[in-house]
């Protein structure tokens, strides 16, 4: 498959040199893990353990409560110390299961490999993915079994996303270098599940060593996959742009990759599928890049879900006294954290601390009507007008401008010479539109119920 291109995009300095050659280090699990019951997009889980219970590593502790939900498992063995709201990386307190580690890592009896993985049906494999709590580990955290079910019968192209276009982040890069068997093995399982001849692995061309090792593993295993080296450009790793780069097809407004016959999974999601099948292991750990000008010794760390961010930072020598911002995720799409006590979640692929001149906000952001935001928007939107609609409360016009199609990549904010808080405005606008829709729906349902 010949690599194509997508509209817009920017070329920020990739800042990956601090960690892209550093092997993954295993961070010892903490004395206590705090595991939120909301680690995915969708309905939160319901705790199925009680205070005082002993739990094993890999044991189910939170059951899914809706179709769009994913179960949650204990990342250590030990005793449930509390079930209560705790600080969450979203900025609010979330019901969490607190487990005191007994440092035994006693595996739960449910953690066992599939006896005959080669004979798995699509239904059986999807059930394994669901029970393992696998979500989009590229950061989106959409439940993977739901993506699979919505794509079966419609998807003719399966894509593994190894682009990792965010500056600083190198966790996926290291996964491809250090666990290529798991990535290729997961791709093979996905090929069988969707009944496609070949899975396409897209990797930006600033990671050619990963391209080479994956190609080598594919050749050795005779796996139904191929690796495509893609031009380095942000947001190459956004799934809609990745689909266009690899297939030439464009996702329609309001649509999803499945609408053009594509299904996209991150490299760590593919590896997690392999681990669920061949090891029986649910999602209990993350590979996290810890970097930024405020980090004394940047590293790639493997840590358990529920580990406080402070443990990761301390493992890297702590942060500079001049650190003024802590981000979970990359600098383009990451979320600022108000404390380092929040836990690592399934979405956590990077922790960045900034102490240098990265902050370029100004006191009075002013649009100079240069149009650069329009040029770089990969979704063909017009941020210049969307910003005006949002700030003036013109919600109908904002919705008509397709703000809900905004992928919040941050390219417009990055390129804006007037330093407007564009993505922040669009996130707020989306929330207002969705709240208005929910209120209108509730009103209509109440009126219908009253009439009935």
C-alpha positions, 0 to 999 in steps of 0.5 A: 500500500502506497503512503498518501497524505492528509490535509493540513498538519504542522511540524513541531520539533519532535523532542524525542531524543531524550528518551527514544534510545532509552529501554523500558525500565520496570518501576517497582509497584507502589505500596498502595495503588488507587484504581479509578472505576473510570479508566475508559470512555463510557459508563464507569465500572461498578466495584465487585470487591469490598473493603477488607477483601484480599485480591489477586493480581489480574482479578476483576475488581470493577465490572462493566455497567453498560455496552460502552464500558470495559472491566477493570482489574487489580494491578497488584495483589493485596488487601482492599483498603478503601472504596471511595472518591479519589483525585482523578486525572480528569480533574474531578474525584472518581470512585476508586478501589484502593489496594494495599500491596502485599508485594507477592504479585499473586496471579489470579486463577483467571489469568491463564492463556487460551488453550487453542488460540489458533482455533478462536472464533471472532466471537470468542476473541472479542469476548477475550478482548472485552474480559481483559478490559482492553481499550484504545491504549493510544490515549482515546480509551474507547472500549476495543470490543465495541470497536470490533463489534461495530466493525465486523462485516464492514471493515476491509482494512485493519491498521495498527497505529505506530505513528506516535506523532506527539512530541516527546512521547516515545512509549509506542516506539519502545514497545515496537522495538522491545516487544515486536513479537507482541505487536505482530502477534496482535496484528495477526489475531486482528487479521484473523478476526476481521478476515483480512489478508493483511494488516497495515502497520503505519509508523512515522519515518523518524522511527525507521529502526522500529520499521526495520525490526517489525518487518524482520519479525513479520518476515520471520513469522510469515505474518499477514502484515506489512509496515508502511513508513509514513512522512513525519507530520503532526497529527499523522497518528490521529486515526482519521488522518492515518486512514487517509494516509494509508488508504487515500479514503477520507472519513466523512463529517460526523463519521468514523473509520468504520464508515470507510471500511477501516479499523485502527488500533494502537500498537499497545492495544495490539500487544494487549490483545496478544497478551490477553490470548497468549498469557491471559493477562488483562490490562494492568500496566502501562508504558509511560514516557516521563520527559520534558524540561522539568524532568531531571532524568527522562525515562520510559517506564513500565508501571502498574495501573493505579501508581501515583504520578509522583512515583514515576517522577521520583524514579526520574530524579524528581522535577526541577524547582522551576517546573510550572506545568505537569501534563498527562499525555503529549504537549499537543493534546495532553491534559494539565494536572493539578497534582502529582498524586493522581494515578496512572490510568489506561490512557497514560502514555506520557507524563511531561513536566515543563520548566523552560520557555515552553509556555507561550501564552500572552495576556491579551490573545488577539486574532490577526486574521492570518488564516493559518489555523484554517491552513493547518486544520486536518479536518478542513474546519475554519477555527477562526470562525468557530472561535468567534462563534464560541466566544459570542455564545453563537451555539447554532452557528458553532454546531453548523461549523462542524465543531463536533468534528474537531479532533482537538489535535491542537494544530491550530493553537500551535500555529496561531501567532495571536496565541488564541486558546482555540482548542480550549474554546472548542472543547467548551463549545462541544460541552455546551452543544452536547449539554443542550442536546441532552436537555432537549432530549430529556424535555422531549421524553418528559413531554412524551411521557406526560402525553402518554 
